[in-house]
Amino acid sequence: MESPVYVLEFEKPLRELSRQLDELRQRSLETNIDLAAEIREIERKIEATQREIYSNLTPWQKVQIARHPKRPYALDYISAVCEGFQELHGDRQYKDDRAIIGGTAFFNGDAVMIVAQQKGRDPKERIARNFGMPQPEGYRKALRLMRLAEKFHLPVLTFIDTPGAFPGIESEARHVSEAIAVNLREMAMLRTPTISVVVGEGGSGGALGIGVTDRVLIFENSYYSVISPEGCAAILWKDGSAAAKAAEALKVSADNLERLGVVDEVIPEPTGGAHNDPAQAASALRYVLQKHLNDLRALKPDQLLESRYERYRHLGVYEEAGVART
């Protein structure tokens, strides 16, 4: 059975044009009438509408694309750009958290360590992976694998895609905040190259827990934020429906993040989002990853640490108010 087509609100004009195109093609086949001119006209309208919609997306619309259920997830990218991925399990303290996956792989022939947040495709997998929201043991597993990578001098590639760390009572009881905080500290001191890629959602400390890296990359229609737009809207405007206004204020989109220096490079996506052409998105990812890995491998461990320190030390922009003098 074919899965239903998922259409975002702002994509509905495209959906209607696609429906008209399908009807024209079907009518041409059934009646044997030449409708090539009409078909070309609809195709031109579709191309023009695509350019108009996707070149003027608002931050909130980009958030919606980042959450698209057909969007490629971490495992899709890993299978597309890596070979021989061998998953490793467990934090050696409590259990295996399936919201975070990790293991060794080969990227363009070189061994790397992968750490990634993974959502589920169907209801059963979403529940098993806790909708991509890691618990403390997930972050402790991630840190175990990063330390293993440091021991064997393997670069670490992390894939970020989470609405946030799991905020449940059991997660708090096992000290999720402490687990994330330890990861922030330890990732800052890893003596091996590290790169993170925001492939979908980059929510709060849940994302940052595997994101303190030498390079931070982001796909064009992904977002990275201290809080979800809905959460921000509920706090500031007491109304979750003000999410679009919050997304604009938070500067969550990739272009804003690059301008502010939060991310190092924006990875282009196919028109309409990575889900429209996953192979093209993966090809762009492979190219950018290799470029940054080459740069980082040229640095000695002490240079890596110094560069990483300087990167995070100078994040953000601020102004000092002048003091009136008499």
NUTORGU-865134 format. One record per residue: residue number from 1; residue in one letter; x, y, z of N, C-alpha, C in turn. Coordinates in steps of 0.05 Angstrom, whole numbers, always signed. Example, Ala and Ser with C-alpha at 12.3 -4.5 7.8 and 13.67 -1.06 7.14 Angstrom:
 resi resn n_east n_north   n_up ca_east ca_north  ca_up c_east c_north   c_up
    1    A   +264    -114   +156    +246      -90   +156   +264     -66   +156
    2    S   +257     -45   +142    +273      -21   +143   +258      +1   +157
***
This chain:
 resi resn n_east n_north   n_up ca_east ca_north  ca_up c_east c_north   c_up
    1    M    +17     -24     +0      +0       +0     +0    +18     +25     +0
    2    E    +12     +44    -18     +28      +68    -21    +23     +87     +2
    3    S    +44     +98    +14     +40     +116    +37    +28    +142    +27
    4    P    +12    +155    +44      -1     +180    +36    +19    +203    +32
    5    V    +12    +221    +13     +29     +244     +8    +26    +264    +30
    6    Y    +48    +273    +40     +48     +293    +62    +53    +321    +50
    7    V    +33    +339    +52     +35     +365    +40    +34    +386    +61
    8    L    +54    +404    +62     +54     +426    +80    +35    +448    +70
    9    E    +25    +465    +88      +5     +485    +81    +14    +503    +58
   10    F    +39    +512    +59     +49     +530    +38    +55    +516    +12
   11    E    +54    +489    +12     +59     +474    -12    +33    +467    -28
   12    K    +10    +474    -17     -15     +466    -29    -19    +477    -57
   13    P    -10    +501    -64     -12     +510    -92     +3    +491   -111
   14    L    +26    +481   -102     +41     +462   -119    +26    +436   -122
   15    R    +14    +427   -100      -1     +402   -100    -24    +404   -120
   16    E    -38    +426   -121     -60     +430   -139    -50    +430   -168
   17    L    -28    +443   -174     -17     +443   -201     -8    +415   -209
   18    S     +3    +400   -190     +12     +372   -196    -13    +355   -203
   19    R    -35    +360   -188     -59     +345   -194    -69    +351   -222
   20    Q    -69    +377   -230     -77     +385   -257    -60    +372   -278
   21    L    -34    +371   -273     -15     +359   -292    -21    +329   -295
   22    D    -26    +315   -273     -32     +287   -275    -58    +282   -290
   23    E    -78    +299   -286    -103     +296   -300   -100    +300   -330
   24    L    -84    +320   -338     -79     +325   -366    -65    +302   -379
   25    R    -45    +291   -366     -30     +268   -377    -48    +244   -380
   26    Q    -65    +239   -360     -84     +217   -361   -104    +220   -383
   27    R   -114    +245   -387    -134     +250   -408   -121    +246   -435
   28    S    -96    +255   -438     -82     +252   -464    -79    +222   -471
   29    L    -73    +205   -451     -71     +177   -455    -97    +164   -462
   30    E   -119    +172   -448    -145     +159   -452   -158    +167   -478
   31    T   -155    +192   -486    -169     +202   -510   -151    +203   -535
   32    N   -125    +198   -530    -106     +199   -553   -105    +227   -566
   33    I   -110    +248   -550    -110     +276   -559    -83    +288   -551
   34    D    -71    +303   -569     -45     +316   -563    -50    +340   -545
   35    L    -41    +337   -520     -44     +359   -501    -16    +369   -492
   36    A     +3    +365   -509     +31     +372   -502    +34    +401   -495
   37    A    +21    +419   -509     +23     +448   -503    +12    +454   -476
   38    E    -11    +443   -469     -23     +448   -443     -6    +436   -421
   39    I     +6    +413   -426     +23     +400   -406    +48    +417   -401
   40    R    +60    +427   -422     +84     +444   -419    +78    +469   -403
   41    E    +54    +480   -408     +46     +505   -394    +43    +499   -364
   42    I    +31    +477   -357     +28     +470   -328    +56    +465   -316
   43    E    +73    +452   -331    +100     +446   -321   +115    +472   -316
   44    R   +112    +492   -334    +124     +518   -330   +113    +532   -305
   45    K    +87    +529   -301     +75     +541   -277    +86    +528   -251
   46    I    +90    +501   -252    +100     +487   -229   +128    +496   -223
   47    E   +145    +499   -243    +173     +509   -239   +173    +537   -228
   48    A   +156    +554   -239    +155     +582   -229   +145    +583   -200
   49    T   +125    +567   -194    +114     +567   -167   +134    +555   -147
   50    Q   +149    +535   -155    +170     +524   -138   +191    +545   -131
   51    R   +200    +559   -152    +220     +580   -147   +210    +601   -128
   52    E   +185    +609   -133    +173     +630   -116   +170    +621    -87
   53    I   +161    +597    -83    +156     +587    -55   +182    +582    -41
   54    Y   +200    +566    -53    +224     +556    -39   +247    +576    -37
   55    S   +245    +598    -53    +266     +618    -50   +257    +640    -30
   56    N   +233    +638    -20    +224     +658     +0   +212    +645    +25
   57    L   +223    +623    +33    +213     +610    +57   +218    +626    +82
   58    T   +198    +627   +100    +202     +640   +126   +216    +620   +145
   59    P   +227    +630   +167    +239     +611   +186   +220    +589   +195
   60    W   +195    +596   +199    +175     +576   +209   +170    +555   +187
   61    Q   +169    +563   +162    +166     +544   +141   +190    +525   +139
   62    K   +214    +535   +144    +237     +518   +144   +237    +498   +167
   63    V   +226    +507   +190    +222     +488   +213   +204    +466   +204
   64    Q   +182    +472   +190    +163     +452   +181   +177    +432   +162
   65    I   +194    +442   +144    +208     +423   +126   +228    +406   +142
   66    A   +241    +418   +162    +259     +402   +179   +245    +379   +193
   67    R   +219    +382   +198    +204     +361   +212   +189    +343   +193
   68    H   +193    +346   +167    +178     +331   +147   +182    +301   +152
   69    P   +161    +285   +153    +164     +257   +159   +179    +240   +138
   70    K   +181    +251   +114    +196     +237    +93   +225    +246    +92
   71    R   +233    +266   +108    +260     +276   +107   +280    +254   +114
   72    P   +304    +254   +101    +324     +233   +108   +333    +237   +137
   73    Y   +335    +214   +150    +345     +214   +178   +375    +206   +178
   74    A   +386    +205   +202    +415     +200   +205   +423    +173   +191
   75    L   +408    +152   +196    +415     +126   +184   +414    +126   +154
   76    D   +396    +143   +142    +395     +146   +113   +421    +158   +103
   77    Y   +430    +179   +117    +455     +192   +108   +479    +174   +113
   78    I   +479    +160   +135    +502     +142   +142   +504    +120   +120
   79    S   +482    +108   +112    +483      +87    +92   +491     +98    +65
   80    A   +485    +124    +60    +490     +137    +34   +519    +146    +31
   81    V   +531    +155    +53    +558     +167    +51   +580    +150    +64
   82    C   +573    +130    +79    +593     +113    +93   +590     +84    +84
   83    E   +611     +69    +90    +610      +40    +85   +617     +26   +110
   84    G   +606      +2   +113    +613      -16   +135   +606      -6   +163
   85    F   +584      +8   +165    +576      +18   +192   +570      -5   +211
   86    Q   +584      -5   +233    +581      -26   +254   +571     -13   +279
   87    E   +546     -17   +285    +534       -3   +308   +544     -16   +335
   88    L   +550      +1   +354    +558       -7   +381   +536      +2   +400
   89    H   +531     -14   +421    +508       -9   +438   +516      -4   +467
   90    G   +499     +10   +481    +500      +11   +510   +519     +32   +522
   91    D   +512     +42   +546    +529      +62   +559   +546     +50   +581
   92    R   +544     +23   +585    +559       +8   +605   +551     +16   +634
   93    Q   +528     +30   +637    +519      +37   +663   +490     +29   +668
   94    Y   +473     +35   +647    +444      +30   +652   +432     +13   +629
   95    K   +432     +24   +605    +420       +8   +583   +428     +21   +556
   96    D   +417     +11   +535    +421      +22   +508   +398     +40   +501
   97    D   +405     +65   +494    +384      +84   +486   +384     +85   +456
   98    R   +361     +77   +444    +359      +75   +415   +355    +101   +401
   99    A   +350    +122   +417    +348     +149   +405   +375    +159   +395
  100    I   +396    +148   +407    +423     +155   +397   +436    +129   +388
  101    I   +446    +130   +363    +460     +107   +352   +489    +115   +348
  102    G   +507     +95   +347    +535     +102   +343   +551     +77   +335
  103    G   +574     +81   +324    +591      +59   +316   +612     +68   +296
  104    T   +628     +49   +288    +650      +54   +269   +640     +51   +241
  105    A   +653     +65   +223    +646      +63   +194   +670     +73   +178
  106    F   +668     +70   +152    +689      +81   +134   +676    +103   +118
  107    F   +690    +127   +118    +681     +149   +102   +702    +155    +81
  108    N   +695    +151    +55    +715     +154    +33   +741    +138    +39
  109    G   +737    +114    +50    +760      +96    +55   +774     +99    +82
  110    D   +767    +120    +97    +780     +125   +123   +761    +118   +146
  111    A   +772    +106   +167    +756      +98   +190   +747    +123   +206
  112    V   +722    +123   +214    +710     +145   +230   +692    +133   +251
  113    M   +686    +150   +271    +666     +142   +291   +641    +159   +286
  114    I   +618    +145   +285    +593     +158   +280   +577    +160   +306
  115    V   +565    +183   +312    +546     +186   +334   +523    +201   +323
  116    A   +498    +191   +326    +476     +204   +313   +450    +201   +329
  117    Q   +432    +221   +326    +405     +219   +337   +387    +209   +315
  118    Q   +370    +189   +321    +354     +176   +301   +325    +176   +309
  119    K   +308    +186   +292    +279     +185   +296   +268    +159   +283
  120    G   +243    +154   +286    +231     +130   +274   +213    +137   +250
  121    R   +210    +118   +232    +193     +122   +209   +164    +115   +214
  122    D   +159     +93   +228    +132      +84   +233   +126     +86   +263
  123    P   +101     +84   +271     +94      +87   +300   +111     +69   +318
  124    K   +115     +44   +310    +130      +25   +327   +158     +34   +331
  125    E   +171     +43   +309    +199      +51   +311   +201     +78   +326
  126    R   +182     +96   +322    +182     +122   +336   +182    +117   +366
  127    I   +165     +99   +375    +164      +93   +404   +190     +81   +413
  128    A   +201     +62   +398    +226      +49   +405   +249     +69   +408
  129    R   +249     +89   +390    +270     +109   +390   +262    +134   +405
  130    N   +240    +133   +419    +231     +155   +436   +229    +181   +420
  131    F   +220    +179   +395    +216     +202   +377   +242    +218   +374
  132    G   +265    +205   +376    +290     +219   +373   +298    +236   +397
  133    M   +286    +231   +420    +292     +247   +444   +309    +230   +463
  134    P   +335    +235   +464    +353     +218   +480   +348    +221   +510
  135    Q   +355    +200   +525    +355     +200   +554   +385    +200   +563
  136    P   +390    +202   +589    +418     +205   +598   +436    +183   +588
  137    E   +426    +158   +587    +443     +136   +578   +451    +140   +548
  138    G   +435    +154   +533    +442     +159   +505   +466    +177   +503
  139    Y   +467    +198   +520    +490     +216   +520   +514    +203   +531
  140    R   +511    +185   +551    +534     +171   +562   +545    +151   +542
  141    K   +527    +138   +526    +536     +121   +505   +552    +137   +484
  142    A   +541    +161   +477    +555     +178   +458   +583    +185   +467
  143    L   +585    +192   +493    +611     +200   +504   +630    +176   +504
  144    R   +620    +152   +511    +637     +128   +511   +649    +123   +483
  145    L   +633    +127   +462    +642     +123   +435   +662    +144   +426
  146    M   +657    +169   +435    +676     +190   +429   +703    +186   +442
  147    R   +703    +177   +466    +728     +171   +480   +743    +148   +466
  148    L   +727    +128   +457    +739     +106   +441   +752    +116   +416
  149    A   +738    +135   +403    +749     +147   +378   +775    +162   +384
  150    E   +776    +176   +406    +800     +191   +414   +823    +172   +418
  151    K   +817    +149   +431    +838     +129   +437   +851    +118   +412
  152    F   +834    +114   +391    +844     +102   +366   +848    +123   +344
  153    H   +848    +149   +352    +853     +171   +333   +834    +171   +309
  154    L   +808    +167   +315    +788     +167   +294   +773    +194   +295
  155    P   +768    +206   +272    +751     +230   +272   +722    +222   +280
  156    V   +709    +241   +293    +681     +236   +302   +662    +253   +285
  157    L   +642    +239   +273    +621     +252   +258   +595    +249   +273
  158    T   +582    +271   +280    +556     +269   +294   +534    +280   +277
  159    F   +511    +267   +278    +487     +276   +263   +465    +284   +283
  160    I   +458    +309   +282    +439     +320   +301   +411    +321   +289
  161    D   +391    +309   +303    +364     +310   +293   +345    +303   +316
  162    T   +339    +323   +333    +323     +318   +357   +307    +343   +364
  163    P   +282    +340   +373    +268     +363   +384   +279    +371   +411
  164    G   +294    +354   +424    +306     +360   +450   +310    +334   +466
  165    A   +325    +336   +487    +328     +312   +505   +302    +306   +518
  166    F   +298    +280   +525    +273     +272   +537   +269    +284   +564
  167    P   +246    +299   +569    +243     +313   +594   +226    +297   +615
  168    G   +224    +271   +612    +207     +256   +630   +219    +253   +658
  169    I   +203    +244   +677    +212     +241   +705   +235    +221   +707
  170    E   +234    +199   +693    +255     +179   +695   +281    +190   +684
  171    S   +279    +206   +663    +303     +218   +651   +316    +238   +670
  172    E   +299    +253   +683    +310     +272   +703   +321    +257   +727
  173    A   +309    +235   +735    +318     +220   +758   +346    +208   +753
  174    R   +352    +203   +727    +378     +192   +720   +397    +214   +711
  175    H   +390    +239   +716    +408     +262   +713   +415    +268   +684
  176    V   +394    +274   +668    +399     +281   +640   +414    +307   +637
  177    S   +409    +326   +654    +423     +352   +652   +453    +348   +657
  178    E   +459    +331   +677    +487     +326   +684   +501    +311   +661
  179    A   +486    +292   +648    +498     +277   +626   +505    +295   +603
  180    I   +487    +314   +597    +492     +333   +575   +515    +351   +582
  181    A   +515    +361   +607    +537     +379   +616   +564    +366   +614
  182    V   +566    +341   +622    +591     +326   +620   +600    +324   +591
  183    N   +581    +318   +573    +588     +316   +545   +599    +343   +534
  184    L   +587    +365   +542    +596     +391   +533   +625    +395   +541
  185    R   +631    +388   +566    +659     +391   +576   +678    +373   +562
  186    E   +670    +347   +560    +689     +327   +549   +693    +331   +518
  187    M   +672    +339   +504    +675     +343   +475   +693    +367   +470
  188    A   +693    +386   +488    +710     +409   +484   +740    +401   +486
  189    M   +746    +378   +499    +773     +371   +504   +782    +346   +488
  190    L   +765    +336   +470    +773     +312   +454   +796    +319   +436
  191    R   +816    +301   +436    +840     +306   +420   +839    +291   +394
  192    T   +817    +295   +380    +812     +283   +354   +793    +301   +338
  193    P   +794    +302   +312    +776     +320   +297   +747    +312   +301
  194    T   +730    +332   +303    +701     +327   +307   +685    +346   +289
  195    I   +664    +335   +277    +646     +350   +260   +617    +342   +267
  196    S   +600    +361   +270    +571     +355   +273   +555    +366   +250
  197    V   +534    +353   +243    +516     +361   +221   +487    +361   +231
  198    V   +474    +384   +229    +446     +385   +236   +430    +377   +212
  199    V   +418    +353   +212    +404     +343   +189   +374    +348   +189
  200    G   +364    +355   +212    +335     +361   +214   +330    +381   +236
  201    E   +320    +371   +259    +316     +389   +282   +341    +390   +299
  202    G   +347    +414   +309    +369     +417   +328   +358    +431   +353
  203    G   +346    +416   +371    +332     +427   +393   +347    +428   +419
  204    S   +354    +452   +428    +362     +457   +456   +387    +441   +464
  205    G   +390    +435   +490    +413     +420   +500   +413    +391   +489
  206    G   +389    +382   +481    +388     +355   +469   +405    +353   +444
  207    A   +407    +374   +429    +424     +375   +405   +452    +381   +413
  208    L   +456    +400   +431    +483     +409   +439   +499    +387   +452
  209    G   +485    +367   +464    +498     +345   +478   +516    +329   +460
  210    I   +513    +330   +433    +531     +317   +415   +541    +337   +394
  211    G   +540    +363   +401    +545     +384   +381   +569    +402   +387
  212    V   +584    +398   +408    +607     +415   +413   +631    +404   +398
  213    T   +633    +413   +373    +652     +401   +354   +669    +423   +341
  214    D   +690    +414   +327    +708     +433   +313   +693    +447   +291
  215    R   +675    +433   +277    +659     +445   +256   +630    +438   +261
  216    V   +612    +457   +256    +583     +452   +258   +571    +459   +231
  217    L   +560    +439   +217    +548     +442   +191   +518    +439   +194
  218    I   +503    +451   +176    +474     +449   +177   +462    +448   +149
  219    F   +442    +431   +146    +428     +430   +120   +410    +455   +118
  220    E   +406    +463    +93    +393     +489    +87   +366    +492   +100
  221    N   +350    +471   +102    +324     +473   +114   +322    +460   +141
  222    S   +344    +458   +155    +345     +449   +183   +344    +473   +201
  223    Y   +340    +468   +227    +341     +490   +246   +356    +482   +271
  224    Y   +367    +502   +285    +383     +497   +309   +376    +519   +329
  225    S   +366    +512   +352    +355     +532   +370   +357    +524   +399
  226    V   +358    +544   +417    +359     +539   +445   +332    +528   +456
  227    I   +311    +532   +441    +284     +523   +448   +267    +520   +423
  228    S   +247    +503   +423    +230     +501   +400   +213    +526   +397
  229    P   +206    +533   +372    +189     +557   +368   +163    +556   +384
  230    E   +151    +532   +387    +126     +530   +402   +131    +535   +432
  231    G   +154    +525   +442    +161     +529   +471   +166    +559   +476
  232    C   +181    +571   +458    +186     +600   +461   +161    +616   +460
  233    A   +142    +609   +441    +117     +624   +439   +100    +620   +464
  234    A   +100    +596   +476     +85     +592   +500    +95    +608   +524
  235    I   +122    +612   +525    +134     +627   +547   +130    +657   +543
  236    L   +137    +667   +519    +137     +696   +514   +109    +708   +508
  237    W    +93    +693   +492     +67     +703   +484    +44    +688   +497
  238    K    +51    +669   +514     +30     +652   +527    +11    +639   +507
  239    D    +22    +634   +483      +6     +623   +462    +23    +607   +442
  240    G    +20    +581   +442     +36     +564   +425    +32    +569   +396
  241    S     +9    +581   +389      +3     +586   +360    +20    +610   +349
  242    A    +35    +623   +367     +52     +645   +358    +80    +634   +350
  243    A    +81    +608   +343    +107     +595   +337   +121    +608   +313
  244    A   +106    +617   +293    +118     +630   +270   +133    +655   +278
  245    K   +120    +671   +296    +133     +696   +306   +158    +689   +322
  246    A   +156    +667   +338    +179     +659   +354   +202    +649   +337
  247    A   +196    +635   +316    +217     +625   +298   +232    +648   +285
  248    E   +218    +669   +278    +231     +693   +267   +249    +706   +287
  249    A   +239    +709   +312    +255     +722   +333   +279    +706   +341
  250    L   +277    +680   +341    +299     +662   +350   +322    +660   +330
  251    K   +317    +668   +305    +337     +666   +284   +346    +636   +281
  252    V   +327    +618   +279    +333     +590   +279   +343    +579   +252
  253    S   +338    +594   +231    +344     +583   +204   +373    +583   +198
  254    A   +381    +566   +179    +409     +561   +173   +423    +586   +164
  255    D   +410    +603   +147    +423     +627   +137   +430    +646   +160
  256    N   +411    +649   +179    +416     +666   +202   +438    +655   +220
  257    L   +438    +629   +223    +459     +616   +240   +486    +620   +229
  258    E   +488    +618   +202    +514     +622   +189   +523    +651   +192
  259    R   +504    +669   +189    +511     +698   +191   +521    +704   +219
  260    L   +509    +691   +239    +517     +696   +267   +541    +681   +276
  261    G   +552    +663   +259    +575     +647   +266   +570    +623   +283
  262    V   +545    +615   +286    +538     +592   +302   +545    +566   +287
  263    V   +541    +567   +260    +548     +544   +243   +570    +553   +224
  264    D   +585    +534   +214    +608     +540   +196   +601    +539   +167
  265    E   +581    +523   +160    +573     +521   +131   +545    +510   +129
  266    V   +531    +521   +109    +504     +512   +103   +505    +493    +79
  267    I   +494    +469    +82    +494     +449    +61   +469    +453    +44
  268    P   +472    +458    +18    +448     +462     +1   +431    +437     -2
  269    E   +405    +442     -5    +386     +420     -8   +373    +422    -36
  270    P   +363    +399    -46    +347     +400    -71   +323    +418    -67
  271    T   +312    +428    -89    +288     +445    -88   +266    +430    -74
  272    G   +254    +443    -53    +232     +430    -39   +241    +415    -14
  273    G   +267    +412    -10    +277     +398    +13   +291    +372     +7
  274    A   +307    +362    +26    +323     +339    +22   +306    +314    +15
  275    H   +282    +313    +25    +265     +290    +20   +257    +287    -10
  276    N   +259    +309    -25    +252     +308    -53   +274    +295    -70
  277    D   +298    +294    -60    +320     +281    -74   +342    +274    -54
  278    P   +337    +252    -38    +357     +245    -18   +385    +240    -28
  279    A   +387    +229    -52    +413     +223    -64   +429    +249    -69
  280    Q   +416    +269    -78    +429     +295    -83   +438    +307    -56
  281    A   +421    +305    -36    +427     +316     -9   +452    +301     +2
  282    A   +452    +275     -1    +474     +259     +9   +500    +266     -5
  283    S   +499    +271    -31    +522     +278    -47   +534    +305    -37
  284    A   +516    +324    -31    +525     +350    -21   +538    +346     +7
  285    L   +527    +329    +23    +538     +324    +50   +565    +311    +48
  286    R   +568    +292    +30    +594     +278    +27   +616    +298    +20
  287    Y   +610    +316     +1    +630     +336     -8   +638    +354    +15
  288    V   +619    +365    +30    +625     +384    +51   +639    +370    +74
  289    L   +631    +346    +81    +645     +332   +103   +674    +327    +96
  290    Q   +680    +318    +71    +707     +313    +63   +724    +338    +64
  291    K   +713    +360    +55    +727     +385    +55   +736    +393    +84
  292    H   +717    +391   +103    +724     +400   +130   +742    +379   +144
  293    L   +738    +354   +138    +756     +333   +149   +785    +338   +140
  294    N   +788    +344   +115    +815     +350   +105   +828    +373   +120
  295    D   +813    +394   +125    +823     +417   +139   +831    +409   +168
  296    L   +815    +393   +181    +819     +387   +209   +842    +367   +213
  297    R   +845    +349   +193    +867     +329   +195   +894    +342   +192
  298    A   +895    +366   +181    +920     +380   +178   +930    +392   +205
  299    L   +913    +392   +225    +919     +405   +251   +929    +384   +271
  300    K   +948    +391   +287    +957     +373   +309   +937    +375   +332
  301    P   +937    +355   +350    +917     +356   +372   +916    +382   +388
  302    D   +940    +393   +394    +940     +418   +409   +928    +441   +393
  303    Q   +932    +441   +367    +921     +461   +350   +890    +458   +348
  304    L   +881    +433   +347    +853     +427   +347   +839    +439   +372
  305    L   +851    +434   +395    +840     +443   +421   +839    +474   +421
  306    E   +861    +486   +412    +862     +515   +413   +841    +527   +394
  307    S   +839    +516   +370    +820     +525   +350   +791    +522   +360
  308    R   +786    +499   +373    +759     +494   +384   +753    +513   +406
  309    Y   +772    +518   +423    +768     +537   +445   +761    +565   +434
  310    E   +777    +574   +415    +772     +600   +403   +745    +602   +390
  311    R   +737    +580   +377    +711     +580   +363   +688    +586   +383
  312    Y   +687    +571   +405    +665     +574   +424   +669    +599   +442
  313    R   +693    +607   +445    +698     +631   +462   +687    +656   +449
  314    H   +686    +656   +422    +678     +680   +408   +651    +678   +395
  315    L   +635    +659   +403    +608     +657   +392   +591    +680   +402
  316    G   +574    +690   +385    +555     +711   +394   +565    +739   +388
  317    V   +547    +757   +389    +553     +785   +384   +541    +802   +406
  318    Y   +556    +820   +417    +545     +838   +438   +557    +866   +435
  319    E   +543    +885   +446    +553     +912   +446   +555    +922   +475
  320    E   +575    +938   +480    +579     +950   +507   +567    +978   +506
  321    A   +550    +984   +525    +538    +1010   +527   +558   +1030   +536
  322    G   +558   +1053   +523    +577    +1074   +531   +570   +1086   +558
  323    V   +590   +1093   +573    +586    +1105   +599   +589   +1135   +597
  324    A   +568   +1149   +605    +570    +1178   +603   +590   +1189   +622
  325    R   +607   +1207   +613    +627    +1220   +629   +622   +1249   +633
  326    T   +628   +1259   +656    +625    +1288   +661   +651   +1302   +662
***
